Amino acid sequence: MIQGRSSSNRKGDSSPRGFLEERLVVQDKTAFLQMKEHPWISASSFLVILLIWEIVSRRQWVPPLFLPAPTEIVSEGWAMLWTGMIFKHLFASLSRILWGFSVACLLGVAVGICIGFFSVPEAVGNPIIAATFPIPKIAILPLLILWLGIGETSKVAVIALGVFFPMVINVYTGVKNVDPLLIKAALSLGSNRARIIRKVILPSILPMIFAGMKLGIGIALLLVVAAEMVAADAGIGFMILTAADLMQTKKLMVGLILLSLLGLFSNWLFQRLERLFIPWKQ
Amino acid sequence: MRVLIDGISKVFTDRQGGRTEALRDIRFAIEENEFVVVVGPSGCGKSTLLNIIGGLLSATSGQVIFEGVRNHSKPQTAIVFQDFALFPWRTVFKNIVYGLEEQGLSHADQVDIAKKYIAMVGLQGFEGKYPHQLSGGMKQRVSIARALATDPLLLLMDEPFSALDAQTRTLMQYELSRIWEETRKSFLYITHHIQEAVFLGDRVVVLSRRPGRILNIVKIDLPRPRDEHLVIEKRFLEYVEIVWTYIKEQARDALEELP
């Protein structure tokens, strides 16, 4: 068809461009959706911002009391590493997070499965959770201190409370969304209810448990700092607050960097764990 | 052993109190080692019937009775589902031994039985794969092996090849015919595909559209083992025509009907 048409065109047309201009080449309209990755730009822009910051502080365009230079913050951090100051505060915060987080995860999974799978616990649990979930957990801290004292328990409790809610809601949603066909298949292969929970529900909701943990760790970081600012003698939150009181801006910044690193590390850790525990997802 | 489907009726009631009659007085028997196919137009309650026989749904009236069961430790039924229903977190091997775990068999026994059925459905070399790594045909093989491994009195299959492409489907029909020859179990197979029904069944139960009633039970007197040469034979095509005449009107009406 095209061949025939072009040859007849060539005769009638004075220039061969006549039919060349008729050609319409199909373009990929989705090309712009394929976002390119720019690792080089990411790294260099980060460095450029640090460099500008360094210049701004060194030239004292902003007083170092407000904005110490990055190099000075690093050397302060290095010194604190050697005196063991960092470890003291880091371990204090980490142990609170670890306790609160693990208690909340265990409870959250257990309660979530319970209210997701059994109708009476669902009827009891749902309104209680709906009513208590919106309260900012930091607002409950004074009450917890009143009940549990000013020591470690109230801090661990507030973290546990904060992590519990995203966990329980995620697990509950996960249980509700388990493929009913898989439950039917397990029943037809002879599973009883307890085995359905262990062998079908639990593996089905693993991705939701991990999603809950990732949400939870962010909340745990937030709450540990808040709780340590209210009352503590060690911890990153305590360190930041005392540094601010004493106008030690460098030390304060070291605390912030520690929190950033902690967040990045936990994200990385959960991603690794997820890949390890959910090998069927890739 | 004989399975008696004794006057099964099913009426679904929705939240507004609306009633849908799905099945009406279904009555037939499945003999030992018999391959029975239930065929009907879409929405005739075929799957409802299978779920009732498989103990996953209660009938409004009527009973399913297993007569003359000597070995009470055997499970009554195992089901092969249309959408495979494989556990995505279990490998092929672990999927196949699921029912054996639930029966409390020793690990050595589980391995022996699994090996036998993996060989029967041709899955050697795929034992360690996860379901998402398999094609549809492969997944359904796993599902068939998993159901057969439990050694049920009656194997139920709910349109097992509907989710497969036409070519794979044809090949799987030949496979299934061979597997039935090897196991000689009682099979109850649900489909809307008439050629498939005639090719596989000793008897074909033809259901009407909703409410599903038995229109006729056609005995398929074709020699076994059956293979691909059968499907071009005159006698085969005659049976297809017979079943189609029963179903034709029903299917046409079902086409007009709102779901």
Interface residues (C-beta under 8 A of the other chain):
Chain A: D179 L181 L182 K184 A185 A186 L187 S188 L189 G190 S191 R195 K199 V200 P203 S204 L206 I278 P279 W280
Chain B: G54 G55 L56 P75 T77 A78 I79 F81 D83 A85 L86 F87 P88 W89 R90 Y98 G99 E102 Q103 Y130 P131 H132 R146 A147 T150
